[in-house]
Amino acid sequence: MATLPLLKFSYLVEWGGERVGFTEVTGIESSTEPIEYREGSTPVASKLKMPGMITYSNITLKRGTFAQDSEFHRWFATHQFNSTERRDLTIKLLNDALEPVMTWRAMNCFVVKYTASELKADTNEVAVEAIEVATDRMELMEN
């Protein structure tokens, strides 16, 4: 039987032990900054490259807007200068049996941006709100 790539439409997100439904999750990304170095007596006119610090992209979470549920805005509102509520996020990609096959854990996340739904009188769409969170560290967990 041929092995097929994973489908991306079945996933779940947990924060603080609570499962939250999202329509879109983007920004699960990390990169390493290269450090360039050249010693003055090196006979070659090029720099040596070494791996530097790892940086993590902000994660954007989008979901439908629900009456009487302002958790996104409440989390954002905890922000004060150099002090905010931090949460760990767990993002699980599920297979067709709804079992996790890949799990990312983002640690010490805090909201850096809250976006309310765009309001348009001439459309027939669901109101979608979004938060963008920064993270200190992200890891791919073993399943």
Secondary structure, DSSP 8 states (H G I E B T S, - for coil): -------SS-EEEEETTEEE--SEEE---EEEEEEEE--TT-SSSS-EEEEEEEEE--EEEEEE--TT--HHHHHHHT-BTTB---EEEEEEEE-TTS-EEEEEEEEEEEEEEEE-----TT-----EEEEEEE-SEEEEE--
